[in-house]
Amino acid sequence: MRHLLPLLVAVPLLGAALLAALGRVVPRVVAETVACAVAGGTAALAVALLPHASPPLVEWVGGWEPVRGHSVGIVLVGDGPGLGMAALVSLLTLAALAYSWRSFDEPPHGHAGAFPALVLLFQAGMCGFAVAGDLFNAFVWFELMSVVAYALTGHRVEEAKAVQGALAFAAVNSLGAYALLMGIALLYARTGELSMAGIGHALDAQGPPDALVLAGFVLVLTGLLVKSAAVPFHFWLPDAHAVAPTPVCMLLSGVMVELGVFGVWRVLDGVLSGPGGLPAADVERALTVLGVLTAAVGALMCWYQRHIKRLLACSTIAHTGLFLLGVGALTPEGDDGVALYVVGHAGVKAALFACTGILLDRYGSVDEHALHGRARPLRAVAVMFAAGALGLAGLPPFGTALGKSVAEEAVGAPLTVVYVAASAVTAAAVLRVAARVFLGLGPPPPDADRVRGPDAYETTGSGEEPETGRRLGRVPDTMTAVPALLLAGALAAGVVPGFGDAVARAMSEAATAGLVHSSVHWTPLGAGLGLLSTVLAVALAAAAVARPEALGAPGRMLPLRRLQSGHIGDYVAWLLVGTTLLAVLALPAILSG
C-alpha cells in the first residue's frame, strides 16, 4: 500500500495539468466535474490508506532509498495524522469545488479550467505537506500551497483591494517561508539530515541543545506559526479573507491554517521531543503564551467586526490559539483533543463561510449593519448559520465540543477559562450577526454605510460585488447543500461511535513515545463546559442585540484595531516582534544548558 502514497499528490497535480491543458476547449460543466472527481478520488484514496497506517507507510519516491543511513530522496510518511489531514483537505476541497459550481459567474471563454486547476494545485500542496517525511520537502509543499493561495486570494484581479489583500498575504507568508527554510538549513548544518526522524535522532545523539538548535527551532516555528495565523503573525489573515472568493475562504480557514498547527505538532513530536531537542517546560511555556495571546486577541477582534468575512477570519485566529494551547500541553490527551477539534472546526467554519457567500451573492454585501433584517427570507441559511455558531461555542454533540472537552482536560483548570471565554465570544459574535441579519432583531443601525470617529478603522463590507456577477434571485440548491453537509460532518465527528477513539489511536501510533492511546469519550465536566460556553454565547449575543451601544466598539479598542493597518511594512515589523518573542520564551533552554 505504501506505493500508493505518491498518488495523494500526483492525482491532484495531474488533474490540474489536465484542466490547464483542456480547459480552453471543454465547457465549464466538464471542467468542474473533472475537478470534483479528482478531489473526491484523492479523498477516497486517503481514507482507504488509513487502516494500513500502523505501522506508518513509508515510501521513498522514485526508489531513492537511503544508502548507509544517508539519503537525498523524497520520503512520504503515511501515518494516521498525515493521512487524516490529507483526507480532511481533500474532502473540504471537494466541498469548495461543489460550492463554486454555481457561486461564480461564467468564466471567460477559454478559461473554464483555470479556477478548478488552481484549487487542485492547492490541494496537492496541502496533501504533500501532510504526508511529507522530511523538512525540506515539507517546505517545498509549503511553498506550493502558499503560491497557489496567493493567486486564489487575488482571483478577482480586476479589483484593487483583492490585489492588495493577496500582496499582503504573499509578503508575510513568503517571509515566513524564508524563516522556515533558514531554520531547516541550520538544523541540516548541525545534523547532516533532512528527514524529521533523522534530525531528531542526530540531535539526541549530540546531547543538550545549543544556540544553533534554538535558532533553528525559532525560525522553523516562525514559518509554521505565520501559516497558522498565530498572534502576532496573524495580520494577513483578515485582509486575505476579506477579498478571497468564498470557496477559497472555506479552504483557508477550514484546513490551511490548521495545517500550520499540524506542522508545529509534527516538528515538536518528530524532531524536538527527545533529549537533543528543547526542554518540554520551555516548549510548553512558549506555546502557552502564544496560545493565550492568540485566543484573546482573536476573540476581541472577532467581537468588534461588522464585516462578516473578517469576523469569521478573526474567529479562526482565536481558535488557532486554542489549538496551540492543546498542542502545548505536550500530552497524548492534548493531541487527541486538538485533532478532533480541528475536524469539527473545519466543517463548522467552512459552512459559515459558505452561508456568508450566499449573503454576498444574494444582497451584494457582507456588512452586518447594512444587512439588518434583509435576509429574513433565507430561513434555511439562517438555521445553518445559527447551527455553525453553536458549533463554534462547543455545544454538544458537535465534534468541536468533544475535541474542546478533551483539550480542556489536558490543559488544566486555569487554561480551561481561555477555552470557554474564546469559544463563547466568537460564537456570540456569529449569533449576533444571525439575529440582526436573518431576524432583524435590535434597533436598525444608524448610517449603516457610513463610518465615523473611532470606527473609521473598521471595514464595513458594504458595496461588495457578488461573485456570481449579478445578485441571485434564487439561491441554487448546491450552495445550500454544501454547508448543510459540512455541518452534518461536524456533528458526526461528535456522535459517531468510535470516531474519537479512532482519532486518538491514530495520534498515539504516530507519536515517538509509542504511548497507548487514551480513550476519548464525553464526560459530564466536558459536556457541562460546552453548555456553559454556549449559554454565555447566547447571553452575550442577546445583550449585544438589545443594547448595541453598550457592547459596541468603545474607543479603548481603537489601538488594537489600528494595528490591522493594511500596510505590509507594519505586518513585517510584527512578524519580527513575534520571532523575537518566540526566541525569548525558549531562551531558558540555552541558559540552563
Secondary structure, DSSP 8 states (H G I E B T S, - for coil): -GGGTTHHHHHHHHHHHHHHHHTTTS-HHHHHHHHHHHHHHHHHHHHHHGGG-SS-EEEEGGG---BTTB--S-EEEE-HHHHHHHHHHHHHHHHHHHHHHHHS----TT-TTHHHHHHHHHHHHHHHHHHB-BHHHHHHHHHHHHHHHHHHHT-STTSHHHHHHHHHHHHHHHHHHHHHHHHHHHHHHHHS--BHHHHHHHHHHH-S--HHHHHHHHHHHHHHHHHTT-TTS-THHHHHHHHS-HHHHHHIIIIIHHHHHHHHHHHHHHTSSSTTS--HHHHHHHHHHHHHHHHHHHHHHHHT--BHHHHHHHHHHHHHHHHHHHHHT-SHHHHHHHHHHHHHHHHHHHHHHHHHHHHHHHHS--BTTTTTTTTTT-HHHHHHHHHHHHHHHT-TTSHHHHHHHHHHHHH-HHHHHHHHHHHHHHHHHHHHHHHHHHH--S---TTTT---GGGGG----TT---TTSS--SS--HHHHHHHHHHHHHHHHHHHSTTHHHHHHHHHHHHSTT----------HHHHHHHHHHHHHHHHHHHHHHH-TTTTS--GGGHHHHHT----HHHHHHHHHHHHHHHHHHHTHHHHH-
